Amino acid sequence: MSNAGYGFGLSTFLAGVVLVRFSPLGSFSGKLTPRLRERIVALVLLGGGSVVVLVAFAVFASASHSPMPGVILAVTPERETSSAMSFNKVVRSVAFSLGSAFGGLMLAAGTNAGHSSPVDGA
């Protein structure tokens, strides 16, 4: 940890690592949704999901002073700003790519030989 005395005091590396959590959360959501579909009517589930997204948009809009780029810039010296933002972009790209690859792997593992679509449980 950096002792910058302002912001969160995160190093460039740690500020980028903060973004890695999106892949596990996406994977967890993917596992949770089919179970919810078994217990909740699809229309109610869709409506509930829409409410969650709207709440997330509202929180993001009301807390516009604290998105990740702002946090990174607040704790990064001016001379390292472009490096920090580039590292943020690379970490996001890697995390999204790993999440997509993991999702594809799970679907491929759930596809029986000779079929083009995975089984429902995949």
Helices and strands as residue ranges (DSSP letters): H 12-17, G 18-21, H 22-39, H 42-62, H 68-74, G 78-80, H 81-109
